């Protein structure tokens, strides 16, 4: 029975890792051992930053709503509180879009919230 080497599977594994680290700097894209470490770390960063992206967007929406609502004479927290008390369910993404694109509609939302 012939001897089986692991060269084919090892080569395949190495190619897979090196392909995934193609844009990395220096040895991180050329040497298997460092490329493997770099690949693992890049996947950790990707997982973490998918969560952080959601936080950053929410923060951006809140900043936009706050800036626009202050130009109409009400703070962000008071606006959100009054919307919740009136049972008006608009998420921050939509409120932000309305605030940046349509002043008249945002003014109406504020008036409804304050009545």
TACORBEL-V321214 format. One record per pair of residues at least 24 apart in sequence whose ideal C-beta (glycine too) atoms are under 6 Angstrom apart, sorted by the first residue. I is the first residue (numbers start at 1). GAP is how many residues later the second one is. Records with the same first field share a line. If there is no record, write none. Layout:
# TACORBEL-V321214
I->GAP, GAP
This chain:
# TACORBEL-V321214
61->31, 32, 35
64->32, 35, 36
65->30, 31, 34
68->31
72->38
82->31
83->30
86->27
